Amino acid sequence: MNAATLPETVESGAAGRRRRGRTAGRSTARLVVTEAKLFVRDPLGSFFAVIFPAALLLVLGSAMPGFDEPSADIGGRKPVEFYLPIILAMAIGTVALVSLLNVLAADREKGVLRRLSTTPVSPVRLLVAQLAVNVAALLVGSALALLGGWLVFGIEARPNVPGLLAAFVLGSASMVALALLLAAFTPTSRAAMGIGSLVYYPMLFAAGVWTPGPMMPEAVRRVADFTPLGAASQALQDTWTGDWPQPLHLAVLVGCTALFGALAAKLFRWS
């Protein structure tokens, strides 16, 4: 190769990388569309991921006496307003430990991941597509819960928006990392339902879904602070009232994301 042909070779190599990048992007986008259609066709999964958080908020606010009226016990705030960030934490847990975990286990059980590993479409792209669809479902479900609280109950919160976003993103990341780690040990969808339930319901308790944090015994609350969904819930509640998340809760979320993510990357198998 002489000097005259070197620029042409470099340009050709760069063009090839760009073409491969565009091809990979288009195939991933098609996977996202396909997985989104499959998600919508699963009425149970889409209901719990998208509709259930808003539905639970509306049921609680309508059925429980005084739930949508100011209470002196919580500084004149409405109990439904206090409960809304807990609903957001529940939405995070539901999407990660119910929707994402079950779909990954079902894809492994059906051999989808193994078959994709022999095609130009890598299983990694399927995982990216699954994450994109489930994150979108989480955002829609959370937005519906917030919209329902605002329209139906007239909630007038003044949250710390940067802190709220940080708590939401870190809480979602930690729970998705946990779901990927659990998926490494769930060869079938039935196993995913069992293992997911064993983790999901204690996580909801730690998040304050049944017993809000201030009403928990101090020892139980301290344990909940060190769980990913408990830390996320408490951080969301703090930012919902205009404060910043406590450093402890942020540290727990970052640590869980790093630990679970590293273990998932090491232990996850496509077949």
C-alpha positions in Angstrom: 0.0 0.0 0.0 1.5 3.4 -1.0 0.8 6.8 0.4 -1.6 7.7 -2.3 -4.0 4.9 -1.5 -3.9 5.4 2.3 -6.4 8.2 2.6 -8.9 6.2 0.4 -8.4 3.2 2.6 -9.0 5.1 5.8 -12.1 6.8 4.3 -13.4 3.4 3.2 -12.9 1.9 6.7 -14.7 4.8 8.3 -17.5 4.6 5.8 -17.8 0.9 6.6 -18.1 1.6 10.3 -20.7 4.2 9.7 -22.7 1.7 7.5 -22.5 -1.0 10.2 -23.5 1.5 12.8 -26.6 2.6 10.8 -27.5 -1.1 10.1 -27.2 -1.9 13.8 -29.3 1.1 14.7 -32.0 0.2 12.3 -32.1 -3.4 13.4 -32.3 -2.3 17.1 -35.1 0.1 16.2 -37.0 -2.7 14.5 -36.5 -4.9 17.6 -37.9 -2.1 19.8 -41.0 -1.7 17.6 -41.5 -5.5 17.7 -41.1 -5.8 21.4 -43.4 -2.8 22.0 -46.1 -4.6 19.9 -45.6 -7.8 22.0 -45.8 -5.7 25.2 -49.1 -4.1 24.2 -50.5 -7.5 23.2 -49.9 -8.8 26.7 -52.9 -7.2 28.6 -51.8 -8.4 32.0 -48.2 -7.1 31.8 -49.2 -3.8 30.2 -51.9 -3.2 32.7 -49.7 -3.7 35.7 -46.8 -1.7 34.2 -48.8 1.2 32.8 -52.4 1.4 34.3 -52.1 -0.1 37.7 -50.1 2.7 39.5 -52.7 5.3 38.5 -55.6 3.0 39.1 -54.4 2.2 42.6 -54.0 5.9 43.4 -57.5 6.6 42.2 -59.0 3.7 44.1 -57.3 4.7 47.4 -58.1 8.3 47.0 -61.8 7.5 46.3 -62.4 4.6 48.7 -60.6 5.7 51.8 -62.3 8.3 53.9 -60.3 11.5 54.2 -57.6 10.3 51.9 -58.0 13.4 49.6 -58.6 15.9 52.5 -55.9 17.9 54.3 -54.8 16.3 57.6 -53.2 18.1 60.6 -51.2 14.9 61.3 -49.1 15.4 58.3 -48.7 19.1 58.3 -51.9 20.0 56.5 -51.1 17.9 53.5 -53.5 15.5 51.8 -52.7 11.8 52.5 -53.0 11.1 48.8 -50.3 13.6 48.1 -48.0 11.9 50.6 -48.8 8.6 48.9 -48.0 9.7 45.3 -44.2 9.3 45.5 -44.8 5.8 47.0 -46.9 5.0 44.0 -44.0 6.1 41.7 -41.7 3.7 43.6 -44.2 0.9 43.2 -44.3 1.6 39.5 -40.5 1.2 39.3 -40.7 -2.1 41.2 -43.5 -3.5 39.1 -41.9 -2.8 35.8 -38.5 -4.2 36.8 -39.6 -7.3 38.9 -42.8 -8.2 37.1 -42.6 -7.1 33.4 -38.9 -7.1 32.6 -38.0 -10.1 34.6 -40.8 -12.3 33.3 -40.1 -11.3 29.6 -36.4 -12.1 29.9 -37.1 -15.5 31.5 -39.7 -16.3 28.9 -37.3 -15.4 26.1 -34.7 -17.7 27.5 -37.2 -20.5 28.1 -38.4 -20.3 24.4 -34.9 -20.2 23.1 -35.3 -16.8 21.6 -32.0 -15.6 23.1 -30.1 -18.7 22.0 -31.4 -18.4 18.4 -30.6 -14.8 18.2 -27.0 -15.5 19.2 -26.6 -17.4 15.9 -27.9 -14.5 13.8 -26.5 -11.0 13.0 -28.9 -9.6 15.5 -27.2 -10.1 18.8 -29.0 -10.9 22.0 -27.5 -7.7 23.4 -29.7 -5.7 21.0 -32.8 -7.6 22.2 -31.9 -6.7 25.8 -31.5 -3.1 24.7 -34.9 -3.2 23.1 -36.5 -4.8 26.2 -35.0 -2.1 28.4 -36.2 0.7 26.0 -39.8 -0.7 26.0 -40.0 -1.2 29.8 -38.5 2.2 30.6 -41.0 3.8 28.2 -43.8 1.8 30.0 -42.4 3.1 33.4 -42.4 6.7 32.2 -46.0 6.4 30.9 -47.3 4.7 34.0 -45.6 7.3 36.3 -47.0 10.2 34.1 -50.5 8.8 34.3 -50.3 8.5 38.1 -49.0 12.1 38.4 -51.7 13.3 36.0 -54.4 11.4 37.9 -53.3 12.9 41.2 -53.3 16.4 39.7 -56.6 16.2 37.8 -58.7 14.2 40.2 -57.4 15.2 43.6 -56.0 18.6 42.9 -52.5 17.8 44.3 -50.4 21.0 44.3 -46.9 19.8 45.1 -43.8 21.8 44.7 -41.1 19.1 44.3 -37.4 19.6 44.0 -37.4 18.7 40.3 -33.6 17.9 39.9 -33.7 15.8 43.1 -36.8 14.0 42.0 -35.4 13.2 38.6 -32.1 11.9 40.2 -34.1 9.7 42.7 -36.3 8.4 39.9 -33.4 7.6 37.6 -31.2 6.0 40.2 -34.2 4.1 41.7 -35.0 2.8 38.2 -31.4 1.8 37.5 -31.0 -0.1 40.7 -34.2 -2.1 40.2 -33.5 -2.8 36.6 -30.0 -4.1 37.6 -31.7 -6.3 40.3 -34.1 -7.6 37.7 -31.2 -8.5 35.3 -29.4 -10.2 38.2 -32.5 -12.3 39.1 -33.0 -13.1 35.4 -29.6 -14.8 35.5 -31.1 -17.5 37.8 -34.5 -17.8 36.2 -34.6 -20.4 33.4 -38.4 -20.4 33.0 -41.2 -17.9 33.2 -42.7 -19.9 36.1 -39.5 -19.6 38.0 -39.4 -15.9 37.3 -42.9 -15.5 38.8 -41.9 -17.3 41.9 -38.5 -15.6 42.5 -39.9 -12.3 41.4 -42.7 -12.5 43.9 -40.4 -13.4 46.8 -38.4 -10.2 46.1 -41.3 -8.0 44.8 -43.6 -8.0 47.8 -41.0 -7.4 50.5 -39.7 -4.6 48.3 -43.1 -3.0 48.2 -43.3 -3.2 52.0 -39.9 -1.5 52.2 -41.2 1.2 49.8 -44.1 1.9 52.2 -46.9 0.7 49.9 -48.8 -0.9 52.8 -47.2 1.0 55.7 -45.8 4.4 54.9 -42.2 5.1 56.1 -43.1 7.4 59.0 -45.5 4.8 60.4 -43.0 2.0 60.3 -41.2 1.0 63.5 -37.8 2.6 63.6 -35.9 -0.6 63.2 -37.9 -1.7 60.2 -37.6 1.7 58.6 -33.8 1.6 59.0 -33.7 -1.8 57.3 -35.9 -0.4 54.5 -33.5 2.4 54.0 -30.9 -0.1 52.8 -33.1 -1.8 50.2 -33.1 -0.3 46.7 -36.8 0.3 46.5 -37.0 1.5 50.1 -34.2 4.0 49.4 -35.8 5.1 46.2 -39.2 5.6 47.8 -37.8 7.7 50.7 -35.7 9.8 48.2 -38.8 10.4 46.1 -40.8 11.4 49.2 -38.1 13.8 50.3 -37.9 15.5 46.9 -41.6 15.6 46.6 -41.8 18.0 49.5 -39.0 20.2 48.0 -36.0 18.7 49.9 -33.0 16.9 48.5 -32.6 13.2 48.9 -30.5 12.1 51.8 -26.9 11.1 51.0 -27.5 7.7 52.5 -30.4 6.9 50.1 -28.4 8.1 47.1 -25.4 6.0 48.2 -27.6 2.9 48.6 -29.1 3.4 45.1 -25.7 3.9 43.4 -24.2 1.0 45.3 -27.0 -1.4 44.4 -26.9 -0.4 40.8 -23.1 -1.0 40.6 -23.2 -4.3 42.6 -26.3 -5.8 40.9 -25.2 -4.6 37.5 -21.7 -6.1 37.8 -23.0 -9.4 39.1 -25.7 -9.5 36.3 -23.0 -8.8 33.6 -20.9 -11.6 35.1 -23.6 -14.2 35.6 -26.2 -13.6 32.9 -26.4 -16.3 30.2 -28.3 -16.1 27.0 -29.3 -19.8 27.1 
